[in-house]
């Protein structure tokens, strides 16, 4: 198979991890809660660090973070850290600004609290660079009936779910374009909720890449046992695949 020209470009993963995760009520950042045999962010970083298509991982940390250096992943050769900002966009921009050369680099931004990311989704997103040279995000089509609420909590109307998607991460864009658009959008007072919104503000239309349903974000305490179930299921599936491969080679 002839390699795609995109395969020659470097891919940098960025993990914004400067938040405090107040909704978890843990008294410390939620990414350091235990999940399985390690922390949430540890699980997340393992997924990124072990993927051969990712050249480096930059983690944006709170200036008062005292937990990251205790992680086994902290000394990995691919890991770099920067000081993040108050908002997600500030942390992503700090990571992008740490690049010495961003012209031919793709930035793949992933939530620290999405520990169930599967390599299949990373593969699909990386492959989408040929189809969406402007960048793309992992997403899931909306399946449930959508309701718009009034301020008093009553239903105002049912929203048509056709062409509606749940935005996930990773979100992947050319690093220089992403940095420029985040900087310009925030300077203009735009609300940048994710990387795609900064690109949209600049008139770019990112691609939508259908991702796996188990790529959940751990936001509330109830999400932890579900994430652990997904990780266990993925591990078992990986073990079965490995066993079948070994048997076929015998």
Secondary structure, DSSP 4 states (H G I P E B T S, - for coil): -PPPGGGGSEEEEEEEE----GGG-SSS-GGGSEETTEEHHHHHHHHHHT-TT--EEEEEE-TT--SGGGSGGGG-TTEEEEE--SSHHHHHHHHHHT-S--TTEEEEE--TT-TT--HHHHHHHHHTTTT-TT-EEEEEE--SPEEEEPTTSSEEEEEP-TT-EEEEEEEEEEHHHHHHHHHHHHHTT----SHHHHHHHTT---EEEE--TT-----STHHHHHHHHHHHHHHHHHHHHHHHHHHHH-
